[in-house]
Amino acid sequence: MVIGRRFIQQANAARCVARVLAVMGMVSVGFLLFASLTSNPVLNEFCHFSR
């Protein structure tokens, strides 16, 4: 029975790690999407000419 419990604990740990990585991936994709949609590349490229 010890082998069964250890397998279940490892499976639960793997699920937890997978869930954490999925959440971190969604947060990073959301941040990159926000940054790319709210930035203006024309202003960033030519901002030094306007001064």
C-alpha positions in Angstrom: 0.0 0.0 0.0 3.0 2.4 0.5 3.7 2.2 -3.2 0.1 3.2 -4.1 0.1 6.1 -1.7 3.4 7.3 -3.0 2.1 7.1 -6.6 -1.0 9.1 -5.7 1.1 11.8 -4.0 3.4 12.1 -7.0 0.4 12.3 -9.3 -1.2 15.0 -7.2 2.2 16.9 -7.2 2.4 16.6 -11.0 -1.1 18.0 -11.4 -0.3 20.9 -9.1 2.8 21.8 -11.0 0.9 21.5 -14.3 -1.8 23.8 -13.0 0.7 26.4 -11.7 2.5 26.4 -15.1 -0.7 26.8 -17.0 -1.7 29.8 -14.9 1.7 31.3 -15.2 1.5 30.8 -19.0 -1.9 32.4 -19.2 -0.8 35.4 -17.2 2.3 35.9 -19.4 0.3 35.6 -22.6 -2.2 38.1 -21.2 0.6 40.6 -20.3 2.2 40.3 -23.8 -1.2 40.7 -25.5 -1.9 43.8 -23.4 1.5 45.3 -24.1 1.3 44.7 -27.8 -2.3 46.0 -28.2 -1.7 49.1 -26.1 1.7 50.2 -27.5 2.0 52.4 -30.5 5.2 51.4 -32.5 5.1 54.6 -34.7 5.2 56.8 -31.6 8.0 54.7 -30.1 10.1 54.8 -33.2 9.8 58.5 -34.0 9.4 60.1 -30.5 12.9 61.6 -30.6 12.1 63.6 -33.7 9.1 65.4 -32.1 11.3 67.2 -29.5 
